[in-house]
Amino acid sequence: MYVEPALRTSPRALQGHEADARAEAAGRADLAESVERTMAVTSAVLQDFLDARVRAAATRSDVAVQLWTDLADGVGGKLMRPRLAVASYLGLGGQDAAAIAPVAAAVEVLHAAMLVHDDLLDHDEVRRGRPNVAGAARARLAGRGLPERTVSDQVLAAGLLAGDLAIASAFALAASAPADSAAVLRVVGLLAEGIETTVVGELLDVTGALSSPRDVDALAVAELKTAAYSGSLPLVVGAVLAGADDAQVARLGAVGSALGVAFQLADDDLGVFGDPAVTGKSVLSDLREGKRTELLRRAYAMADDAGCAALDAHVGRVDLDDAGAAVVRGVMVSSGALDAVRELARATGQRARELAVDGVPEPLGGYLVGVVDDLVGRGH
């Protein structure tokens, strides 16, 4: 007699599955707790390092103190990237918080460097609702009666030099990790490789402004500019420091790459359709800039002639107002571009989840699945 497989499962087997599920959940909870404990150490290392740099600058000049203070004010936040590095390290058997903390802190300082330079390229002087390095420099010069060219040169110098300081500091922090010297040397090399990849992505992003939104490969930009250092790099350096083999390092790099692209797709969505009170991100700046996102590319590809004309009339206008932005949003919705990009973000996030489940040992795999769900689904 045929019996449904589910009905043939014995009570003992079901109990075994339930016990395994409980054990996996407990392992993930333990890892999450360990991550947060180690993140407290990382945050302390990061703050101590920044405070020390400000003190060292005080022995040189007041303007150096000011630059370091402005830079330090922009470091921090959710600390997503160092948290990934810590989780990878602990999840693959690492046990020394003192070893991973400087490396995780270095990843965050590198992120700060990328933000400072990216803001400079985008002519943005506000970050997280307050002046960034460039904005702080401009505010100090206000009211002094200086020519606009002089002020602009000073603002440019502040942003450029602060970003350079942050990059150098990232290497100093990573090199100071009290860990196996060969592993630390490899981590330093990975940081350099991550910067080179990100610069290529940034260059493609900048030069993309010379082309029609229809012709820019926004996914390649997301892969190189965002995913490389925001997703892959933290997971990979944590794995290397934990002594993982090359195959496991590569698997985590793939998880991070898919996670980073999904993160960027969601971020571009929030940059147009998000709630600034929740995200802290303007819903006008990307449209005013004419940022070559996958969302904009698909809007042009999927809209009719009238829709494309509306995009041409409003996207890239520095004086774009809420009414004009509403027109652009309407085209993105009616053309199906928004739904398409959200589905792509979901599918890319699902790919990251599958890679984490299939190729990463528990409890790290399950922890990363939770990270994917949080980052891709944020803001909506």
N, C-alpha and C positions, 0 to 999 in steps of 0.2 A: 504493500500500500504506500502511495506517495504521501509524504508528510512535509509540510512547509519547513524549510531549513530553520526559520526562526523558532518554530515550535519544537524542533529537535534539540535546541540549545538547552543543556541541562541547567538546573538551578545552581549547581556548583560552578559551572562555567560563567554564568551571569554574575555570580558573586565575585568570581575572580576578576572579571572585567571591571566591575564596580570598584573593587579594591585597587586595581591598577589606576583607574581614573582618579580615585582619591589620593593615591600616592603621587601621581603626576601633579595634581592641583597643589598638594602640600609642598612639593619640590619647587614649583613656580613661586609660591608664596614665600618660601624661604629665600629663594634667589632674589625676589623683589625686595625683601627686607635687607638682605646683604648689600644689594645695590645702593639702597638709600643710606645705609650706614657708611658705605665707602664714598658715596657722593658728599657726605658731610665732611669727610677728610679732604676730598678733592676741592670742595669749595673753600676750605680753610687754606689749603696750599695755594690756590689761585689768588685769594685775597692777600695772603702774606707776600706772595710774589709781587703783586701790584703795589702794595704798600712799600715794599723794599725799593721798587723802581722809583717811586715818587721821592723817597728819602734820598736815594742816590742822585737823582736829578737836582735835588736841593743843593748839592755840593758844587753844581756846575753853573746853573743860571735859573732865574725866575721863569723865563719863557719855557725852559725844559720842564720845570715843575708843572706849569700850566698845561703843556701838551700831554704829559703823562697823566695828569689829573683828568683831563677831558677824555683821554683814551680809556682810562680805568672806569670812568662813569658809564661808558658804553659796553663794558664787558659784563656778561651775565644775562640772566633771564631764566628761561625754562631749562637751560643746560641739557638740551636733547642730545647733542653730539657727545659730550663727555659721558653722559649716562649710557649711551650705546657702547662706548669703549669699556666702561666699567662692567657692564652686563656681559659683554663678550669675554672679558678676562676672567671674571668670576665663574661664568657659566661653563668655561672650558677648563676649570680646575685651578685657576690662579687664586692665591690666598693672601697675598701681601698687599694691603691697602696702600702702604707707603710706596710700593713699586708702581702701581697703576695710577695713583693720584697725579703725579706730575705730567704723565703722558696724557691723561684725560684733560687736565687743565690746559695743556698745550693745544689740544684739539679745539678747545673753546677760544683760546687766544687767537688761533689761526682763523677761526670763524669771525672774530672781531675784526681782524685785518681785512678779510674779504668784504665785510660789510662797509668798512670805512672807505675802501677803494671803490666798491660798487656804488655807494652813495655819491662819491665824487664824480664818477662817470655819468651818473644819472642826474647830477645837479640837485640832489636831495639834501636838505640840511636839517631834516627832522627824522628821528628814529624812535619808535615806541612812544610817540607823543611828546618828545622833548628834543631840544637841539642836539645834534650829533657833533662830532669833532669840528666839522666845517661850520655848522650853525653856531656853535659856541664861539669860534674864532670871529665870525662875522658880528655877533652880538657885542663882543668886547671892543670892536672897532667902530661900532655905531656912534654917531654924534661927535666924532673927532674931526670932521671936515675933510677927510681924506678923499682923493679922487677915486672913483669907482674902480678903475683899473688897478690901483694900488690895493684896495680892499680885496678885490677878486684874486689878485696874486697871493696875498697873505692867506686867504681862505684855502686856495689850492695847495699852497705849501703845507699848511697844517694837516690837511687830509692826507696828502701824499706821504709826508714824513711820519705821521701817526701810524698809518698802515704799515710802513716799512718797519717801524719799531715793533709793532705787534708780530710781524712775521719773524723777525730776529728773536723775539721773546719766546715764540712758540718752540723754536729750535733749542733755545737755552733751557727751557723747562723740560722738554723731552730728554735732552742729554743729561739732565741732573737726576733722572730716575735711578734709584738704588736697585738695579736689576742686572741680570746677565748682560755683560757688555756686548756680546754679539747680537742679542735681541734688541738692545737699545740702539745699536748702530743701524740695524735693519729698520727700526721704527723711524729713525731720523731720515733714512733714505725714502721711506714711504711718505713722510711729510713733504719732502721735496718733490716727489713724484705727484702727490696730490695737488700741490701748488701749481705745478706745470700744467696738469690737466685742467685745472680750474681756469687758469689764464687763457688756455685755448678756448674754453667755453665762453669766457667773458669776451674774448676777441670776436668770436662768432656772433655773440649777442650784439656787440657794438657795431660791427660791420653789417649786421642784418638790417640796421636802420637805413642802409643805402638801397635795400631791395624792397620789393612789394611784400606785404605780409603773406601773400599767396606763395611766395618762393622761398621762404625761410624754413629750415628744418628745425622747428622749435623743440622737438623731442631730442634731437642731437645736442642742442644747447643745454637742455635740462639734464641730460646724461653727463655732460662734461662739466658744466658750470656748477650744478647743484648736487647731483647724486654722488659724484666722485668724492667730494670732501665731507658732505653732510651725511651720507649713508654708508658707503663702502669704507672710507678711510677709518672712521671710529671703530667699526667692527673688526677690521683687519688688524689695526695696531693692537687692539685688546687681545686678539687671538694670538698674534706673534709673541706678545709679552707673556702669554700663558703657556707658550711652548707648543702650540698647535702645529700639526703637519701642514704641508703645502696644500693638500687636497681640502682640508677643512678651512684653511684661510681663503681659498678660492671660493668655496661654497658661501662663506659669510660675505665675501665681496659681492657675489651675485645677489644675495638677499639685500644687501645695502644698496646696490644699484637700482633694483626694482623699487625698493622703498623710497629712494631719493626721487625717482621720476614721478612716482605716485604722489609724493609730497609736493613736488613742484606743480603738478597739474592741479592739485587741490588748492595750492597757494594762489595760482593764477585765477582760479574760479573765485576765491575769496577776494581777490584784488578788484573784482568787478561787481560781484553779487553778495559779498559778505556784509556783516554788520560791523562797522568800525568800532562801536562800543564794546563788541566782543573780541574782535580780532586785533584792534589797535592799528589796523591797516586802512589807508585811504582807499575809497572806491572810485576815485577820480584820477589818481596819479598815473596808473598804468595806461589808462585811456588817453590822457593828455600827452604822455610820452609816446604813445603809439607802440607800446611794447609788443614785440613780435612773439606772442604766445601761441600755443596750439589752439587755444580758444578763439583767438582772432583769426588765425589761419583758416580754421574750419568755418568760421562765420562767413568769410569771403568765399570759400569754396562751396558752401551750401546755400547761400542766400541768392535770391533772384536779383535781377538788374536794379530794381528799386531799392532793395536792401543793401546792395553793394554801394549804390550812390549815397545812401544814408551813412554808411560807414565812412566813405570818402569825405563826406561833409563834416564829420564830427571827430573821428579818431585822429589823434595827433595835434589837436588844437590846444595850445597852452592855456587858452581862456575857456576851455570846455566847462560848462556849468551842469548842474544836476539835471536840467531839462534835456540837454544834449546827450548826457550819459544815459538817461532813460531811453532815448531813441536807440542808442547802440545796444543797450540791454534787450530791447524789444526785438531787434534783428537777430541777436544771438539766440534768443528763445524761439522765435517763430521759425527760424531756419533749421532748428534742430541741433545747432552747434553746441549749445550748452549741454543738452542731454547726451550728445555724443562724447563730449570731453569728460563728463561725469562718469559715463560708462567706461571710458578708457582708464580713468583714474581707479575705478573700482576693479577693473580687470588687471591692471598693473599691480594694484595692492594685493589682489588675489594671487597673482604670480609670486609676489614676495612671501605671502603666507605659505603657499605650497612649497617654496624652496626652504623656508624655515622648518616646516613640518617634516619634509622628506630628507633634508640633508644636514640638519643641525640637531645634535643630541639634546634630550630633555635634561634639565628644565629650560635650557636656553631657548630652544625652538619655540616652546609655548610662550615664553616671555616675549619673544620677538613678534609673535603673532599678535599679542596684545598691543605692542607698540605700533604695528602697522594699522590696526583698527583705530587706535586713538588718533594717529596723525592724518590718515586719509579721511576719516570721518569728522574731523574737527570743524567747528564753525557752522555746521548745518544741522 
